[in-house]
Amino acid sequence: MVCLLGLLGGCISATGRLSVELQKQIEREVRQSFDALVSASKALESKKYFDLIDAEKFIGLNADGSNWNSVDDLKALIEPGFNMVEKVDSIEFTNVKVSVIDQNTVILVNEYQQSLRLKNGEQYVDAGGGTQVWSKSTGKWLLVSISASSRQ
């Protein structure tokens, strides 16, 4: 086994496979980034939310089937959406799974349920899921793609 502790924070076998220890470390790091994204969403803090997205590489798929061809397309949905919300009553991620592809690429899938109180007084309840691709090309884990779905 070849250890590249200074570069990777773990070990890679001669076959190029990540050690179990390194996979667990990467999963912990991505879950921390995901938790930060959830916290930013709960607090309706769009700047903190977008700080976790790679603005140069981002593309994605909206739940309505339309593409987000840049981070600006996502901002056009998220920022007005956050501004419409008075309070996030609850948001729960009931099924989160992380798949480590390599030391710089991770796929995270999740299912969620949320309840929001809008500024106009209406209650909004939603459930669905998502796929996120996280990349560590800049030294920190950033989202490069989101694919959203809704269970309505």
TIRO-2110 file (N, C-alpha, C; in Angstrom, 1 decimal):
// TIRO-2110
0.8, -1.2, 0.0, N, 1, A
0.0, 0.0, 0.0, CA, 1, A
0.9, 1.2, 0.0, C, 1, A
0.5, 2.2, -0.8, N, 2, A
1.3, 3.4, -0.9, CA, 2, A
0.6, 4.5, -0.1, C, 2, A
1.3, 5.1, 0.9, N, 3, A
0.6, 6.1, 1.7, CA, 3, A
1.0, 7.5, 1.2, C, 3, A
0.0, 8.3, 1.0, N, 4, A
0.2, 9.7, 0.5, CA, 4, A
-0.4, 10.6, 1.5, C, 4, A
0.0, 10.5, 2.8, N, 5, A
-0.7, 11.2, 3.9, CA, 5, A
-0.7, 12.7, 3.7, C, 5, A
0.4, 13.2, 3.2, N, 6, A
0.5, 14.7, 3.0, CA, 6, A
-0.5, 15.2, 2.0, C, 6, A
-0.7, 14.4, 1.0, N, 7, A
-1.6, 14.8, -0.1, CA, 7, A
-3.0, 14.4, 0.1, C, 7, A
-3.3, 13.3, 0.6, N, 8, A
-4.7, 12.8, 0.7, CA, 8, A
-5.2, 12.6, 2.0, C, 8, A
-4.4, 12.6, 3.1, N, 9, A
-4.9, 12.4, 4.4, CA, 9, A
-5.3, 11.0, 4.6, C, 9, A
-4.7, 10.1, 3.9, N, 10, A
-5.1, 8.6, 4.1, CA, 10, A
-4.2, 7.8, 3.1, C, 10, A
-4.7, 6.6, 2.8, N, 11, A
-3.9, 5.7, 2.0, CA, 11, A
-4.6, 5.3, 0.8, C, 11, A
-3.9, 5.0, -0.3, N, 12, A
-4.4, 4.5, -1.5, CA, 12, A
-3.6, 3.2, -1.8, C, 12, A
-4.3, 2.1, -2.1, N, 13, A
-3.6, 0.9, -2.4, CA, 13, A
-2.9, 1.0, -3.7, C, 13, A
-2.1, 0.0, -4.0, N, 14, A
-1.4, -0.1, -5.2, CA, 14, A
-2.3, -0.2, -6.4, C, 14, A
-3.6, -0.7, -6.2, N, 15, A
-4.5, -0.8, -7.2, CA, 15, A
-5.3, 0.5, -7.4, C, 15, A
-5.0, 1.5, -6.6, N, 16, A
-5.7, 2.8, -6.8, CA, 16, A
-6.9, 3.0, -6.0, C, 16, A
-7.3, 2.0, -5.2, N, 17, A
-8.5, 2.0, -4.3, CA, 17, A
-8.2, 2.8, -3.1, C, 17, A
-9.2, 3.5, -2.6, N, 18, A
-9.0, 4.3, -1.4, CA, 18, A
-9.2, 3.3, -0.2, C, 18, A
-8.4, 3.6, 0.8, N, 19, A
-8.5, 2.8, 2.0, CA, 19, A
-9.9, 3.0, 2.7, C, 19, A
-10.3, 2.1, 3.5, N, 20, A
-11.6, 2.3, 4.2, CA, 20, A
-11.5, 3.5, 5.1, C, 20, A
-10.4, 3.7, 5.7, N, 21, A
-10.2, 4.9, 6.6, CA, 21, A
-10.3, 6.2, 5.8, C, 21, A
-9.7, 6.3, 4.6, N, 22, A
-9.8, 7.5, 3.8, CA, 22, A
-11.2, 7.7, 3.3, C, 22, A
-11.9, 6.6, 2.9, N, 23, A
-13.3, 6.7, 2.5, CA, 23, A
-14.2, 7.3, 3.6, C, 23, A
-14.0, 6.8, 4.8, N, 24, A
-14.8, 7.3, 6.0, CA, 24, A
-14.5, 8.8, 6.3, C, 24, A
-13.2, 9.2, 6.1, N, 25, A
-12.8, 10.6, 6.3, CA, 25, A
-13.5, 11.4, 5.3, C, 25, A
-13.5, 11.0, 4.0, N, 26, A
-14.1, 11.8, 3.0, CA, 26, A
-15.6, 11.9, 3.2, C, 26, A
-16.2, 10.8, 3.6, N, 27, A
-17.7, 10.8, 3.9, CA, 27, A
-18.0, 11.8, 5.0, C, 27, A
-17.2, 11.8, 6.0, N, 28, A
-17.4, 12.7, 7.2, CA, 28, A
-17.3, 14.2, 6.7, C, 28, A
-16.3, 14.4, 5.9, N, 29, A
-16.1, 15.8, 5.4, CA, 29, A
-17.3, 16.3, 4.5, C, 29, A
-17.8, 15.4, 3.6, N, 30, A
-18.9, 15.8, 2.8, CA, 30, A
-20.2, 15.9, 3.6, C, 30, A
-20.4, 15.0, 4.6, N, 31, A
-21.6, 15.2, 5.4, CA, 31, A
-21.5, 16.5, 6.2, C, 31, A
-20.3, 16.9, 6.6, N, 32, A
-20.2, 18.2, 7.3, CA, 32, A
-20.6, 19.4, 6.3, C, 32, A
-20.1, 19.3, 5.1, N, 33, A
-20.5, 20.3, 4.1, CA, 33, A
-22.0, 20.3, 3.8, C, 33, A
-22.6, 19.0, 3.7, N, 34, A
-24.0, 18.9, 3.5, CA, 34, A
-24.8, 19.5, 4.7, C, 34, A
-24.3, 19.2, 5.9, N, 35, A
-24.9, 19.8, 7.1, CA, 35, A
-24.9, 21.3, 7.1, C, 35, A
-23.7, 21.9, 6.6, N, 36, A
-23.6, 23.3, 6.5, CA, 36, A
-24.6, 23.9, 5.4, C, 36, A
-24.8, 23.1, 4.4, N, 37, A
-25.8, 23.5, 3.4, CA, 37, A
-27.2, 23.5, 4.0, C, 37, A
-27.5, 22.5, 4.7, N, 38, A
-28.8, 22.4, 5.4, CA, 38, A
-29.0, 23.5, 6.4, C, 38, A
-28.0, 23.8, 7.2, N, 39, A
-28.0, 24.9, 8.1, CA, 39, A
-28.3, 26.3, 7.5, C, 39, A
-27.6, 26.5, 6.3, N, 40, A
-27.8, 27.7, 5.6, CA, 40, A
-29.2, 27.8, 5.1, C, 40, A
-29.8, 26.7, 4.6, N, 41, A
-31.2, 26.6, 4.2, CA, 41, A
-32.1, 26.9, 5.3, C, 41, A
-31.9, 26.3, 6.4, N, 42, A
-32.8, 26.5, 7.6, CA, 42, A
-32.8, 28.0, 8.0, C, 42, A
-31.6, 28.6, 8.0, N, 43, A
-31.4, 30.0, 8.4, CA, 43, A
-31.8, 31.0, 7.3, C, 43, A
-32.1, 30.5, 6.1, N, 44, A
-32.4, 31.3, 4.9, CA, 44, A
-31.3, 32.2, 4.6, C, 44, A
-30.1, 31.7, 4.7, N, 45, A
-28.9, 32.5, 4.4, CA, 45, A
-28.3, 32.1, 3.0, C, 45, A
-28.7, 32.8, 2.0, N, 46, A
-28.3, 32.5, 0.6, CA, 46, A
-26.8, 32.6, 0.4, C, 46, A
-26.1, 33.6, 1.0, N, 47, A
-24.7, 33.7, 0.8, CA, 47, A
-24.0, 32.4, 1.3, C, 47, A
-24.3, 32.0, 2.5, N, 48, A
-23.7, 30.8, 3.1, CA, 48, A
-24.0, 29.6, 2.2, C, 48, A
-25.2, 29.5, 1.7, N, 49, A
-25.7, 28.4, 0.8, CA, 49, A
-24.8, 28.4, -0.4, C, 49, A
-24.6, 29.6, -1.1, N, 50, A
-23.9, 29.6, -2.3, CA, 50, A
-22.4, 29.5, -2.1, C, 50, A
-21.9, 29.8, -0.9, N, 51, A
-20.5, 29.6, -0.6, CA, 51, A
-20.1, 28.1, -0.7, C, 51, A
-21.1, 27.2, -0.7, N, 52, A
-20.9, 25.7, -0.7, CA, 52, A
-21.0, 25.2, -2.2, C, 52, A
-21.2, 26.1, -3.1, N, 53, A
-21.3, 25.7, -4.5, CA, 53, A
-20.2, 26.2, -5.4, C, 53, A
-19.7, 25.4, -6.2, N, 54, A
-18.6, 25.8, -7.2, CA, 54, A
-19.2, 26.6, -8.3, C, 54, A
-19.2, 27.9, -8.2, N, 55, A
-19.8, 28.8, -9.2, CA, 55, A
-19.4, 28.6, -10.6, C, 55, A
-18.1, 28.2, -10.8, N, 56, A
-17.6, 28.0, -12.1, CA, 56, A
-18.0, 26.7, -12.8, C, 56, A
-18.2, 25.7, -12.0, N, 57, A
-18.5, 24.3, -12.6, CA, 57, A
-20.0, 23.9, -12.4, C, 57, A
-20.8, 24.6, -11.7, N, 58, A
-22.1, 24.1, -11.3, CA, 58, A
-23.0, 24.0, -12.5, C, 58, A
-23.7, 22.8, -12.6, N, 59, A
-24.9, 22.6, -13.5, CA, 59, A
-25.8, 21.7, -12.7, C, 59, A
-27.1, 21.6, -13.1, N, 60, A
-28.0, 20.8, -12.4, CA, 60, A
-29.4, 20.6, -13.1, C, 60, A
-30.2, 19.9, -12.4, N, 61, A
-31.6, 19.6, -12.9, CA, 61, A
-32.6, 20.0, -11.8, C, 61, A
-33.5, 20.9, -12.2, N, 62, A
-34.6, 21.3, -11.3, CA, 62, A
-35.7, 20.2, -11.2, C, 62, A
-36.4, 20.2, -10.2, N, 63, A
-37.5, 19.2, -10.0, CA, 63, A
-38.6, 19.3, -11.1, C, 63, A
-38.7, 20.4, -11.8, N, 64, A
-39.6, 20.6, -12.9, CA, 64, A
-39.1, 20.1, -14.2, C, 64, A
-37.9, 19.5, -14.2, N, 65, A
-37.3, 19.0, -15.4, CA, 65, A
-36.5, 19.9, -16.2, C, 65, A
-36.4, 21.2, -15.8, N, 66, A
-35.6, 22.2, -16.5, CA, 66, A
-34.1, 22.1, -16.0, C, 66, A
-33.2, 22.5, -16.8, N, 67, A
-31.8, 22.6, -16.5, CA, 67, A
-31.4, 23.8, -15.7, C, 67, A
-30.5, 23.7, -14.8, N, 68, A
-29.8, 24.9, -14.3, CA, 68, A
-28.4, 24.8, -15.0, C, 68, A
-28.2, 25.7, -16.0, N, 69, A
-27.0, 25.6, -16.8, CA, 69, A
-25.8, 26.4, -16.2, C, 69, A
-26.1, 27.1, -15.1, N, 70, A
-25.1, 27.8, -14.4, CA, 70, A
-25.6, 28.1, -13.0, C, 70, A
-24.7, 28.5, -12.1, N, 71, A
-25.2, 28.8, -10.7, CA, 71, A
-26.2, 30.0, -10.7, C, 71, A
-26.1, 30.8, -11.8, N, 72, A
-27.1, 31.9, -11.8, CA, 72, A
-28.5, 31.4, -12.0, C, 72, A
-28.7, 30.3, -12.7, N, 73, A
-30.0, 29.7, -12.9, CA, 73, A
-30.5, 29.2, -11.5, C, 73, A
-29.6, 28.7, -10.7, N, 74, A
-30.0, 28.2, -9.4, CA, 74, A
-30.3, 29.4, -8.5, C, 74, A
-29.5, 30.4, -8.5, N, 75, A
-29.7, 31.6, -7.7, CA, 75, A
-31.1, 32.2, -8.0, C, 75, A
-31.5, 32.2, -9.3, N, 76, A
-32.8, 32.8, -9.7, CA, 76, A
-34.0, 32.0, -9.0, C, 76, A
-33.7, 30.8, -8.6, N, 77, A
-34.8, 30.1, -7.9, CA, 77, A
-34.6, 30.2, -6.3, C, 77, A
-33.4, 30.0, -5.9, N, 78, A
-33.1, 30.0, -4.4, CA, 78, A
-33.3, 31.4, -3.7, C, 78, A
-32.7, 32.4, -4.3, N, 79, A
-32.8, 33.7, -3.6, CA, 79, A
-34.2, 34.2, -3.5, C, 79, A
-35.1, 34.2, -4.5, N, 80, A
-36.4, 34.6, -4.3, CA, 80, A
-37.2, 33.7, -3.4, C, 80, A
-36.9, 32.4, -3.5, N, 81, A
-37.6, 31.4, -2.6, CA, 81, A
-37.3, 31.7, -1.2, C, 81, A
-36.0, 31.9, -0.8, N, 82, A
-35.6, 32.2, 0.6, CA, 82, A
-36.3, 33.5, 1.0, C, 82, A
-36.4, 34.5, 0.1, N, 83, A
-37.1, 35.8, 0.5, CA, 83, A
-38.6, 35.6, 0.7, C, 83, A
-39.2, 34.6, 0.2, N, 84, A
-40.6, 34.4, 0.4, CA, 84, A
-41.0, 33.7, 1.7, C, 84, A
-39.9, 33.2, 2.4, N, 85, A
-40.2, 32.3, 3.6, CA, 85, A
-40.0, 33.2, 4.8, C, 85, A
-41.0, 33.1, 5.7, N, 86, A
-41.0, 33.8, 7.0, CA, 86, A
-40.1, 32.9, 7.9, C, 86, A
-40.4, 31.6, 7.9, N, 87, A
-39.7, 30.7, 8.9, CA, 87, A
-39.8, 29.3, 8.3, C, 87, A
-38.6, 28.6, 8.5, N, 88, A
-38.6, 27.2, 8.2, CA, 88, A
-39.0, 26.5, 9.5, C, 88, A
-40.2, 25.9, 9.5, N, 89, A
-40.7, 25.2, 10.7, CA, 89, A
-40.0, 23.9, 10.9, C, 89, A
-39.7, 23.1, 9.8, N, 90, A
-39.0, 21.9, 9.9, CA, 90, A
-38.4, 21.5, 8.5, C, 90, A
-37.3, 20.9, 8.6, N, 91, A
-36.7, 20.2, 7.4, CA, 91, A
-36.0, 19.0, 7.9, C, 91, A
-36.4, 17.9, 7.4, N, 92, A
-35.8, 16.6, 7.8, CA, 92, A
-35.3, 15.8, 6.6, C, 92, A
-34.1, 15.3, 6.8, N, 93, A
-33.5, 14.5, 5.8, CA, 93, A
-33.5, 13.0, 6.3, C, 93, A
-34.4, 12.2, 5.8, N, 94, A
-34.7, 10.9, 6.4, CA, 94, A
-33.9, 9.8, 5.8, C, 94, A
-33.2, 10.0, 4.7, N, 95, A
-32.5, 9.0, 4.0, CA, 95, A
-31.3, 9.6, 3.3, C, 95, A
-30.2, 9.7, 3.9, N, 96, A
-29.0, 10.3, 3.2, CA, 96, A
-27.9, 9.2, 3.0, C, 96, A
-27.5, 9.1, 1.8, N, 97, A
-26.5, 8.0, 1.5, CA, 97, A
-25.4, 8.7, 0.7, C, 97, A
-24.1, 8.4, 1.1, N, 98, A
-22.9, 9.0, 0.5, CA, 98, A
-22.2, 7.9, -0.2, C, 98, A
-21.8, 8.1, -1.5, N, 99, A
-20.9, 7.2, -2.3, CA, 99, A
-19.7, 7.9, -2.6, C, 99, A
-18.5, 7.5, -2.1, N, 100, A
-17.2, 8.1, -2.4, CA, 100, A
-16.7, 7.4, -3.7, C, 100, A
-16.6, 8.3, -4.7, N, 101, A
-16.1, 7.8, -6.0, CA, 101, A
-14.6, 7.8, -6.1, C, 101, A
-14.0, 8.9, -5.7, N, 102, A
-12.5, 8.9, -5.5, CA, 102, A
-12.2, 10.0, -4.5, C, 102, A
-10.9, 10.4, -4.3, N, 103, A
-10.6, 11.3, -3.2, CA, 103, A
-11.1, 12.7, -3.5, C, 103, A
-11.6, 13.0, -4.7, N, 104, A
-12.1, 14.3, -5.1, CA, 104, A
-13.5, 14.4, -5.5, C, 104, A
-14.2, 13.2, -5.5, N, 105, A
-15.6, 13.2, -6.1, CA, 105, A
-16.5, 12.3, -5.2, C, 105, A
-17.6, 12.9, -4.8, N, 106, A
-18.6, 12.1, -4.0, CA, 106, A
-20.0, 12.4, -4.5, C, 106, A
-20.9, 11.4, -4.5, N, 107, A
-22.3, 11.6, -4.8, CA, 107, A
-23.1, 11.4, -3.5, C, 107, A
-24.0, 12.3, -3.2, N, 108, A
-24.8, 12.2, -2.0, CA, 108, A
-26.3, 12.2, -2.5, C, 108, A
-27.0, 11.2, -2.1, N, 109, A
-28.5, 11.2, -2.4, CA, 109, A
-29.2, 11.4, -1.1, C, 109, A
-30.4, 12.0, -1.1, N, 110, A
-31.2, 12.3, 0.1, CA, 110, A
-32.7, 12.3, -0.2, C, 110, A
-33.4, 12.1, 0.8, N, 111, A
-34.9, 12.3, 0.8, CA, 111, A
-35.2, 13.3, 1.9, C, 111, A
-36.2, 14.1, 1.6, N, 112, A
-36.4, 15.2, 2.6, CA, 112, A
-37.9, 15.4, 2.8, C, 112, A
-38.3, 16.0, 3.9, N, 113, A
-39.6, 16.6, 4.2, CA, 113, A
-39.4, 17.9, 4.8, C, 113, A
-40.2, 18.9, 4.3, N, 114, A
-40.1, 20.2, 4.9, CA, 114, A
-41.4, 20.9, 5.1, C, 114, A
-41.5, 21.8, 6.0, N, 115, A
-42.6, 22.6, 6.3, CA, 115, A
-42.2, 24.0, 6.5, C, 115, A
-42.7, 25.0, 5.7, N, 116, A
-42.3, 26.4, 5.7, CA, 116, A
-43.5, 27.3, 6.0, C, 116, A
-43.3, 28.3, 6.7, N, 117, A
-44.3, 29.4, 6.8, CA, 117, A
-43.9, 30.5, 5.9, C, 117, A
-44.7, 30.9, 4.9, N, 118, A
-44.4, 31.9, 4.0, CA, 118, A
-44.8, 33.3, 4.6, C, 118, A
-44.2, 34.3, 4.0, N, 119, A
-44.4, 35.7, 4.5, CA, 119, A
-45.9, 36.1, 4.3, C, 119, A
-46.6, 35.5, 3.3, N, 120, A
-48.0, 35.8, 3.1, CA, 120, A
-48.9, 35.1, 4.0, C, 120, A
-48.3, 34.3, 5.0, N, 121, A
-49.1, 33.6, 6.0, CA, 121, A
-49.4, 32.1, 5.6, C, 121, A
-49.2, 31.7, 4.4, N, 122, A
-49.5, 30.4, 4.0, CA, 122, A
-48.5, 29.4, 4.5, C, 122, A
-48.9, 28.2, 4.7, N, 123, A
-48.0, 27.1, 5.1, CA, 123, A
-47.7, 26.3, 3.8, C, 123, A
-46.4, 26.0, 3.7, N, 124, A
-46.0, 25.2, 2.5, CA, 124, A
-45.3, 23.9, 3.0, C, 124, A
-45.8, 22.8, 2.5, N, 125, A
-45.3, 21.5, 2.9, CA, 125, A
-44.8, 20.8, 1.6, C, 125, A
-43.6, 20.2, 1.7, N, 126, A
-43.1, 19.6, 0.5, CA, 126, A
-42.2, 18.4, 0.9, C, 126, A
-42.1, 17.5, 0.0, N, 127, A
-41.2, 16.3, 0.2, CA, 127, A
-40.6, 15.9, -1.1, C, 127, A
-39.5, 15.3, -1.1, N, 128, A
-38.8, 14.9, -2.3, CA, 128, A
-37.5, 14.3, -2.0, C, 128, A
-36.6, 14.4, -3.0, N, 129, A
-35.3, 13.9, -2.9, CA, 129, A
-34.3, 14.7, -3.8, C, 129, A
-33.1, 14.3, -3.7, N, 130, A
-32.1, 15.0, -4.5, CA, 130, A
-30.8, 14.1, -4.6, C, 130, A
-30.1, 14.4, -5.7, N, 131, A
-28.8, 13.9, -5.9, CA, 131, A
-27.8, 15.1, -6.0, C, 131, A
-26.7, 15.0, -5.2, N, 132, A
-25.7, 16.0, -5.3, CA, 132, A
-24.4, 15.4, -5.6, C, 132, A
-23.6, 16.1, -6.4, N, 133, A
-22.3, 15.8, -6.8, CA, 133, A
-21.4, 16.8, -6.1, C, 133, A
-20.5, 16.3, -5.2, N, 134, A
-19.6, 17.2, -4.5, CA, 134, A
-18.2, 16.9, -5.0, C, 134, A
-17.4, 18.0, -5.2, N, 135, A
-16.0, 17.9, -5.7, CA, 135, A
-15.1, 18.7, -4.8, C, 135, A
-13.9, 18.1, -4.7, N, 136, A
-12.9, 18.8, -3.9, CA, 136, A
-11.7, 19.3, -4.7, C, 136, A
-11.9, 19.9, -5.8, N, 137, A
-10.9, 20.4, -6.7, CA, 137, A
-10.2, 21.7, -6.2, C, 137, A
-10.9, 22.4, -5.3, N, 138, A
-10.3, 23.7, -4.9, CA, 138, A
-9.8, 23.6, -3.4, C, 138, A
-9.7, 22.4, -2.9, N, 139, A
-9.3, 22.2, -1.5, CA, 139, A
-10.4, 22.1, -0.5, C, 139, A
-11.6, 22.4, -0.9, N, 140, A
-12.7, 22.2, 0.0, CA, 140, A
-13.9, 21.6, -0.8, C, 140, A
-14.8, 20.9, -0.1, N, 141, A
-15.9, 20.2, -0.8, CA, 141, A
-16.9, 21.2, -1.2, C, 141, A
-17.2, 21.3, -2.5, N, 142, A
-18.2, 22.1, -3.1, CA, 142, A
-19.1, 21.4, -4.0, C, 142, A
-20.4, 21.8, -4.0, N, 143, A
-21.3, 21.2, -5.0, CA, 143, A
-21.1, 21.6, -6.4, C, 143, A
-21.0, 20.6, -7.3, N, 144, A
-20.9, 20.9, -8.7, CA, 144, A
-22.2, 20.6, -9.5, C, 144, A
-23.1, 19.8, -8.8, N, 145, A
-24.3, 19.5, -9.5, CA, 145, A
-25.4, 19.1, -8.5, C, 145, A
-26.6, 19.4, -8.8, N, 146, A
-27.8, 19.0, -8.0, CA, 146, A
-28.8, 18.5, -8.9, C, 146, A
-29.5, 17.5, -8.6, N, 147, A
-30.7, 17.0, -9.3, CA, 147, A
-31.8, 16.9, -8.3, C, 147, A
-32.9, 17.6, -8.5, N, 148, A
-33.9, 17.6, -7.5, CA, 148, A
-35.2, 16.9, -8.0, C, 148, A
-35.9, 16.3, -7.0, N, 149, A
-37.2, 15.7, -7.4, CA, 149, A
-38.2, 16.1, -6.3, C, 149, A
-39.5, 16.0, -6.6, N, 150, A
-40.5, 16.3, -5.7, CA, 150, A
-41.5, 15.2, -5.6, C, 150, A
-42.1, 15.0, -4.4, N, 151, A
-43.1, 13.9, -4.3, CA, 151, A
-44.5, 14.4, -4.3, C, 151, A
-44.8, 15.6, -4.8, N, 152, A
-46.1, 16.2, -4.7, CA, 152, A
-47.0, 15.4, -5.5, C, 152, A
END
